[in-house]
């Protein structure tokens, strides 16, 4: 494992010579670096080099790729270092991003159990303790929103309410860090999808713009914005078909509708 750590460190060093800052990285470049940090963290974990694991996991979070995996790796290393209150924070953030993950729930319970054994550590970290209810609210609302959104008979109005409540909870987290921003970005993504289903296209565009503002190097905001414009165009063409009777004109409109449907595939 030590040789692998050296190998991944060498690869990261060579990669870092190709750019000056994270902002210059493409999505594929971020993914490459995130994978290297993840693999080095895995090897460091085997060697019980937990500070290195935390360092690499933090880089994964900063890169905005594999954020959830970075939070879980960070939480595990913090637990190994007997810092359960900080681990609890990481696991709560991971669950806010992936609320249905049973393994993350188990890790969270382990961290809570260690906190119960070390109550003085929680007292030393009031921000983590006070943020517990907020993360619980984000987790609960996100999970509830996902349940009704992906149900056999979706309830998009209820999903919208859940995601909006979860977003409101994120505003209580104070100064945002990269993990908090990832949670916020993920919720905006969910809500934008829901607003599209409800044909509230202007609101969906607003959420997509916020996603782009928060993470200009992520493709998700741009894709949501483009898809929303396609939905708007489809709605306009459908309205035209209700009023236009001339066969040649209807044929042209139908060609546009077909092209729009193909663009959404």
C-alpha positions in Angstrom: 0.0 0.0 0.0 2.9 2.3 0.7 4.2 1.9 -2.9 0.7 2.7 -4.2 0.5 5.8 -2.1 3.8 7.0 -3.6 2.5 6.1 -7.1 -0.7 8.1 -6.7 1.2 11.0 -5.1 3.5 11.1 -8.1 0.5 11.1 -10.5 -1.1 13.9 -8.5 2.1 15.9 -8.6 2.4 15.5 -12.3 -1.2 16.4 -12.9 -0.9 19.6 -10.8 1.7 20.9 -13.1 -0.8 21.1 -15.9 -3.0 23.7 -14.3 -2.7 26.7 -12.0 -6.0 26.4 -10.0 -9.1 24.3 -9.6 -11.1 26.8 -11.5 -9.1 26.0 -14.7 -10.0 22.3 -14.5 -12.5 20.7 -16.9 -15.1 18.2 -15.5 -13.0 15.3 -16.7 -9.9 16.8 -15.1 -11.7 17.1 -11.8 -12.8 13.6 -12.1 -9.3 12.3 -12.7 -7.9 14.2 -9.7 -10.8 13.0 -7.5 -10.2 9.4 -8.5 -6.5 9.7 -7.7 -7.2 11.4 -4.3 -9.8 8.7 -3.6 -7.4 5.8 -4.3 -4.6 7.4 -2.3 -7.0 7.9 0.6 -8.0 4.2 0.4 -4.4 3.1 0.6 -3.6 5.6 3.4 -6.6 4.2 5.3 -5.1 0.7 5.0 -1.9 2.1 6.4 -3.8 3.9 9.2 -2.5 7.2 8.0 -5.7 9.0 8.9 -4.5 12.6 8.5 -3.6 11.7 4.8 -7.1 10.2 4.4 -8.7 13.5 5.7 -6.5 15.5 3.4 -7.4 13.5 0.3 -11.1 13.4 1.2 -11.1 17.2 1.7 -9.6 17.6 -1.8 -12.3 15.4 -3.2 -14.9 17.6 -1.6 -13.2 20.8 -2.9 -13.1 19.4 -6.4 -16.8 18.9 -6.3 -16.6 15.4 -7.7 -17.4 12.3 -5.5 -18.4 14.7 -2.7 -20.4 12.1 -0.9 -17.6 9.6 -1.0 -15.2 12.2 0.2 -17.4 13.0 3.2 -17.7 9.4 4.1 -14.0 8.8 3.8 -13.4 11.9 6.0 -15.9 10.7 8.5 -14.3 7.3 8.8 -10.9 8.8 9.4 -12.2 11.2 12.0 -13.8 8.3 13.8 -10.5 6.5 13.8 -8.9 9.6 15.3 -11.5 9.7 18.1 -13.1 12.8 16.7 -16.7 11.6 16.5 -18.4 15.1 16.6 -16.6 16.1 13.5 -17.3 12.7 11.9 -21.0 13.2 12.8 -21.0 16.4 10.8 -19.4 14.7 7.7 -21.9 11.8 7.9 -24.9 14.2 8.2 -23.7 16.1 5.1 -23.3 12.8 3.2 -26.8 11.7 4.2 -28.2 15.1 3.1 -26.8 14.3 -0.4 -27.8 10.6 -0.3 -30.6 10.2 2.2 -31.5 6.6 1.3 -28.1 5.1 1.8 -28.4 2.5 4.6 -24.6 2.3 5.1 -24.3 6.0 5.7 -27.1 5.7 8.3 -25.1 3.0 10.1 -22.0 5.2 10.1 -24.0 8.0 11.5 -25.2 5.8 14.4 -21.6 4.7 15.1 -20.5 8.4 15.3 -23.5 9.2 17.6 -22.6 6.3 19.9 -19.0 7.5 20.1 -20.3 11.0 20.9 -22.3 9.6 23.7 -19.2 8.1 25.1 -17.3 11.5 24.7 -19.9 14.1 25.6 -17.3 16.7 26.3 -16.2 16.6 22.7 -19.6 17.7 21.5 -19.5 20.6 23.9 -16.3 21.7 22.3 -18.0 21.9 18.9 -21.2 23.9 19.4 -21.7 24.4 15.7 -21.8 20.7 15.0 -24.2 20.1 17.8 -26.5 23.0 16.9 -26.4 21.9 13.2 -27.8 18.4 14.1 -31.4 19.4 13.9 -30.8 21.3 10.7 -29.2 18.3 9.0 -31.9 16.1 10.3 -34.5 18.4 8.7 -32.6 18.4 5.4 -32.3 14.6 5.4 -36.0 14.1 6.3 -37.3 16.5 3.7 -35.0 15.3 1.0 -35.9 11.6 1.6 -39.6 12.5 1.7 -39.3 14.4 -1.5 -37.5 11.6 -3.3 -40.1 9.1 -2.1 -43.0 11.0 -3.7 -41.1 12.2 -6.8 -40.0 8.6 -7.8 -43.3 7.0 -6.7 -45.3 5.0 -9.2 -47.9 7.8 -9.0 -45.7 10.8 -8.4 -46.9 13.7 -6.2 -44.9 16.6 -7.6 -46.6 19.2 -5.5 -45.6 17.4 -2.3 -42.1 16.8 -3.7 -41.8 20.5 -4.4 -42.8 21.3 -0.8 -40.3 18.8 0.6 -37.4 20.1 -1.5 -38.3 23.7 -0.7 -38.3 22.9 3.0 -34.9 21.2 2.7 -33.5 24.2 0.9 -34.9 26.6 3.6 -33.1 24.4 6.2 -29.7 24.8 4.4 -30.0 28.6 4.9 -29.7 28.0 8.6 -26.2 26.4 8.3 -24.4 29.7 8.5 -21.2 30.2 6.5 -21.3 27.6 3.7 -18.4 25.3 3.0 -17.9 23.1 -0.1 -19.9 20.2 1.4 -22.8 22.5 2.4 -22.8 24.0 -1.1 -22.9 20.5 -2.6 -26.0 19.8 -0.5 -27.6 23.0 -1.6 -26.7 22.4 -5.3 -28.2 18.9 -5.2 -31.5 20.2 -3.7 -31.7 22.9 -6.4 -31.3 20.2 -8.9 -34.1 18.1 -7.4 -36.4 21.1 -7.2 -35.6 22.2 -10.8 -36.6 18.7 -12.0 -39.9 19.0 -10.0 -40.7 22.4 -11.3 -40.3 21.2 -14.8 -42.8 18.4 -14.2 -45.2 21.0 -12.8 -44.6 23.1 -16.0 -43.4 26.0 -13.8 -40.6 26.7 -16.3 -39.6 30.2 -15.2 -39.1 28.9 -11.6 -37.1 26.0 -13.0 -34.9 28.4 -14.9 -34.3 30.4 -11.8 -33.1 27.3 -9.9 -30.9 26.3 -12.9 -29.3 29.8 -12.9 -28.6 29.5 -9.1 -27.0 26.1 -9.8 -24.8 27.6 -12.4 -23.9 30.5 -10.1 -22.9 28.1 -7.3 -21.0 25.7 -9.5 -20.1 27.2 -12.9 -17.9 24.3 -13.8 -20.6 21.6 -13.2 -22.7 20.6 -16.2 -25.9 20.0 -14.2 -27.1 23.6 -14.0 -26.5 24.1 -17.8 -28.3 20.9 -18.7 -31.3 21.7 -16.5 -31.5 25.2 -18.0 -31.3 23.8 -21.6 -33.9 21.1 -20.9 -36.2 23.7 -19.4 -35.9 25.8 -22.5 -36.7 22.7 -24.6 -39.8 22.1 -22.4 -40.9 25.7 -23.0 -40.4 25.3 -26.7 -42.5 22.1 -26.7 -45.3 23.8 -24.8 -45.2 26.7 -27.4 -45.4 24.3 -30.3 -48.2 22.3 -28.7 -50.2 25.5 -28.3 -49.6 26.3 -31.9 -51.0 23.0 -33.0 -54.2 23.8 -31.2 -54.8 26.9 -33.3 -53.2 26.3 -36.7 -55.2 24.2 -39.1 -53.2 24.7 -42.4 -51.7 21.3 -43.2 -48.3 22.5 -44.4 -47.8 24.8 -41.3 -48.8 21.9 -39.0 -46.3 19.7 -40.7 -43.5 22.2 -40.0 -44.6 22.5 -36.4 -44.6 18.7 -36.0 -41.1 18.5 -37.4 -40.0 21.0 -34.7 -41.8 19.0 -32.0 -40.0 15.8 -33.2 -36.7 17.5 -33.1 -37.4 18.8 -29.6 -38.4 15.3 -28.4 -35.2 13.9 -29.8 -33.2 16.6 -28.0 -34.6 15.5 -24.7 -33.5 11.8 -25.2 
